[in-house]
Amino acid sequence: MEQPYSGVTILDLTHDLGRYAGRLFADLGAQVIRIEPPGGLADRRAAQEEAPPGAAPAAYEFEFLNASKLSRVIDTATQAGRTAFASLLAESQVVLLERDGPLFDELEWVKSLASAVVVTSVSPFGRSGPWADAPSSDLVLQAAGGIAWLSGRLDGPPLRLPGSQATMITGVYAAVATAVALHDTLASGRGHVVDVSAQECIAHSLQNSIQVFDFEDRISMRGGEGTRDCSEDMFACKDGLIFLAAPRTLGVSWNALVQWMRDAGHPAAEELSAGRWSDRTWRMTGEAKRAFRATLESFTKDYTKEQLTEEGIRRKVVLGPVSTVRDVFDDPQLLHRQYFQTVTPAQGAHPLKFPGAPYRLSEPVWRVAAAAPLGHPEQSR
């Protein structure tokens, strides 16, 4: 079946924040060619040098972000390399650039080579403005974008989310913006320059915090915008953690929880039947949260996540398991749907499990394969 971007060629000169954008196009049929200098870009060198291929986090990240792409060694610092790049660009529709990467500072030259091309420029803070050249990292961008401020516990400091969050969200936004520009370019023949700021991408993805500021003139805090009831949190059980939500506003969940404890003959039922647990204001205090945690965990410590989840569903208690990465790979629903795809890296490392398509389409046009080896663009993946 023909894929949506079959026939589109994209030259990918990114090395960090823009990598996922190229991957998304490649999975939908575009011929995405990584333009690499001799020795490879920084992400490939990290994957090869830090540990044996397939064993280090850098290697896994490299394969994930560059799957389905081709590669071509071109030294754009030489005249021969620039000539080779210009030749490829003449047959391409999109160029992905990134700050501190090849040709990022030569935008006008790239545009002069092909007027009907989409040039997407990815950088931490955009091409212009006082922070255009500021140093950055995933932590810096999460903090500057605001997601670190919203992550963690209410009484704790801001928290960096795990993984390369800036890379992933920037890639999604860059891909969408590029797709819109490409649609117009293919229809009109007009070229476009798309300037993508990673900080702005993160700031635009903060749930409803922007609306909270607009409508209520206040800044959202960690802990969410709900009641922050003592029952709304993660709690320990026999083999890990569960998440529970049983505020008094969810009477069914709270009453069913207490009845469950009573049926089990556990003293926690008597404690949670005391009158103070009907006081919604008190339930949001630190004292209530400490008391509820101790009481609940004295009950849940004897049950596994699976046991608690199954009984919670039967009794209409709002709770569920908190999954580890291993749990996600073994999730029965995801296994049934064959969500994870097995890909063998081009360098001969052990097969890797990749997440499936990040979107639902009317046709099964998404597919993924290992990244092509360095310097072999003819190996289509």
C-alpha positions, -999 to 999 in steps of 0.1 A, spaced: 0 0 0 13 35 -9 23 55 21 13 92 26 48 106 20 59 81 -7 79 101 -33 90 128 -8 127 131 -1 139 148 31 175 157 39 180 154 76 210 173 90 197 173 126 216 158 155 193 161 186 161 181 188 151 175 152 157 138 149 122 125 157 107 148 130 126 130 103 117 96 119 80 104 117 81 112 80 103 81 73 77 58 90 51 72 66 70 66 35 93 95 29 129 89 19 147 105 47 185 108 42 207 117 72 235 139 59 265 130 81 301 143 82 329 117 81 327 99 115 290 105 119 270 131 138 272 134 175 243 111 183 257 83 161 292 87 177 277 85 211 259 53 203 290 38 189 316 50 215 299 49 249 293 11 249 288 -18 226 260 -12 201 226 -22 214 238 -22 250 239 15 260 210 39 263 227 60 236 225 31 212 188 24 219 180 61 215 200 64 183 182 34 167 147 47 179 151 82 166 167 73 133 148 41 124 135 40 88 161 65 76 190 62 51 224 79 56 249 96 34 284 108 43 288 144 30 313 169 44 295 202 38 327 220 48 343 211 15 335 222 -20 330 186 -31 306 180 -2 286 212 -9 283 201 -46 270 167 -35 246 183 -11 233 207 -38 228 177 -61 207 159 -35 187 190 -26 177 194 -63 157 162 -59 144 169 -24 113 186 -10 124 192 27 156 200 45 158 197 83 185 218 100 195 222 136 216 247 156 252 235 159 247 212 130 258 213 93 245 244 73 224 258 101 242 291 98 239 290 60 202 292 57 203 317 28 227 295 8 204 265 13 174 285 2 192 299 -29 198 263 -41 161 254 -43 133 280 -40 105 254 -38 118 235 -7 106 235 29 135 243 52 127 235 88 151 251 113 151 235 148 169 251 177 165 254 215 151 290 215 146 299 178 168 317 153 163 352 167 159 368 201 181 373 232 183 335 238 190 324 203 226 314 211 221 304 247 235 271 259 208 244 265 201 209 275 170 188 280 169 200 316 172 236 306 145 233 280 121 215 304 127 243 329 124 271 304 94 255 287 76 251 321 71 213 322 96 209 351 76 235 371 44 214 367 62 180 375 67 165 409 49 168 441 32 199 454 55 202 484 87 194 464 109 212 439 104 212 401 112 179 385 128 169 352 107 143 334 128 112 324 139 106 288 146 131 261 114 150 264 126 181 246 137 160 216 104 141 214 80 171 217 101 193 195 101 165 169 63 162 169 58 200 165 85 203 138 69 174 119 34 189 120 46 224 110 67 209 82 38 188 70 16 219 67 43 238 49 50 209 26 13 206 17 13 242 4 47 238 -13 35 208 -33 3 226 -43 18 260 -51 55 256 -57 63 281 -30 91 274 -6 89 279 32 112 284 61 98 269 94 115 282 125 109 258 154 119 267 190 120 237 214 112 260 243 80 272 226 71 237 218 73 226 254 55 258 266 26 250 242 22 215 257 15 222 293 -20 208 296 -44 236 305 -19 258 323 -21 285 296 -58 287 299 -56 288 337 -34 319 334 -56 335 308 -89 329 326 -79 329 363 -48 351 363 -28 325 382 1 301 375 -6 264 376 13 244 402 25 209 407 -2 185 419 -27 193 391 -59 213 391 -81 188 409 -91 187 446 -57 173 457 -77 150 480 -57 127 504 -68 97 484 -55 110 450 -20 96 448 2 66 443 3 41 472 25 11 479 13 -25 477 28 -60 478 47 -58 445 48 -21 436 25 9 434 -11 16 426 -29 49 418 -61 56 437 -87 83 435 -114 81 461 -123 117 472 -156 123 489 -169 138 456 -166 103 442 -188 87 469 -191 54 451 -153 50 450 -148 60 486 -177 40 500 -167 9 480 -132 12 493 -143 13 529 -167 -16 524 -139 -36 508 -118 -32 539 -148 -41 561 -155 -73 541 -119 -82 545 -121 -77 582 -94 -51 582 -92 -24 609 -87 3 583 -124 2 576 -132 15 611 -105 42 609 -118 55 575 -154 55 588 -145 82 614 -163 115 610 -132 136 601 -130 118 567 -162 135 557 -145 170 560 -134 178 525 -112 207 537 -93 186 562 -88 158 537 -65 182 517 -42 188 546 -8 172 551 -20 156 583 -49 139 565 -26 127 537 -1 112 561 -29 95 580 -46 82 549 -14 68 534 -5 49 566 -41 35 569 -45 25 533 -10 9 529 -16 -12 560 -44 -28 539 -28 -28 504 5 -43 516 -10 -77 515 -22 -75 478 -5 -74 445 -12 -47 418 -31 -72 398 -53 -84 428 -61 -48 438 -69 -38 402 -92 -67 396 -111 -62 429 -112 -25 424 -128 -29 390 -154 -53 405 -162 -29 433 -161 3 412 -131 17 431 -111 41 409 -76 26 411 -51 10 388 -15 -3 386 15 20 383 35 4 355 72 1 353 89 0 318 90 -38 321 53 -39 329 45 -19 297 64 -44 276 44 -73 292 10 -55 292 -16 -80 280 -36 -55 260 -5 -42 242 7 -77 235 -28 -86 221 -27 -56 198 9 -64 187 18 -28 195 55 -33 199 75 -39 167 108 -59 167 136 -42 148 171 -56 142 197 -27 142 218 -24 111 250 -27 131 241 -63 140 232 -57 176 204 -75 195 169 -69 182 151 -40 198 114 -36 207 100 -3 193 67 13 202 41 12 175 25 40 155 20 72 177 -13 79 159 -43 60 146 -49 62 109 -77 49 87 -52 28 67 -23 7 80 3 27 63 28 31 92 59 8 93 93 10 109 127 -6 101 162 -2 114 183 28 104 206 22 74 243 18 81 265 48 79 274 57 43 249 34 25 220 55 13 211 29 -13 199 6 15 162 15 17 146 8 50 
